Amino acid sequence: MYWFAAKSIMSAIIGSSFYQWWQGTKMGIWFQKHVDAFMQYLAVKFDIEIAKKDAKFRKQYPLIADRLVALEMIAHPWDPDAKGQITDLKDRVVKLENGHD
């Protein structure tokens, strides 16, 4: 069990060291340029920039992301009577002011 963990750590260190050296070579620069171009092509084709930024934000700030989800649920809760629509906060406020719940 420990052998696999040690092997994984050593592979990561060696791989990182190799990439640090390789990215400065002509072949590494050429390869990275083509990888970046391909990734840009995929991002444009599938419009994944927003999803990528959202996933990065949720990974970096999980507590804030959870709070945002909670606030969105308060502002726009799911209303089963609306036949798939989301209830507007303004409508909820008017109902509360008129005494309806």
Protein Blocks (a to p, Z undefined) as FASTA:
>chain_A
ZZmmmmmmmmmmmmmmmmmmmmmpmklmmmmmmmmmmmmmmmmmnopmlmmmmmmmmmmm
mmlmmmmmmmmmmmmccdfklnopacdfklmmmmmmnopZZ
